Amino acid sequence: MHEAAVRSTVGTPTVMRDQLRHLTQMCDRARTSLRLIPMAAPFHPALARPATLLTFTPPTRPLAYVETDTAIAFHDDPDTVAHYETKMRHLDSLALSTTDTRDVFARRADAYDRDTR
């Protein structure tokens, strides 16, 4: 997730606070990995098109979930999934750690909390 998504206000301060608190809580889940790409990170083409890599315990193979302007798609073809795994590795190299990401979510939620008082 790009930090711009966290910094953009979409809704009231209460809605934003609650959404950021939810993301903070999701960071504490064992099977969830949320990482922010900071605003200062260089642009990478992988940021241009939303995609999610879904991994499972064997023998279930990973899936790539991809969004376009007009459709969503799940890809299970190994070559296609490998393409998205490569994209995710590039994004991973730009992203904050999971701990730092959680801290950003918590700080932003606290800022909205102060705005709602």
Summary of the structure (lengths in Angstrom):
residues: 117
radius of gyration: 15.8
end to end distance: 28.4
largest distance: 51.5
contacts: 284
relative contact order: 0.21
helix: 50%
strand: 13%
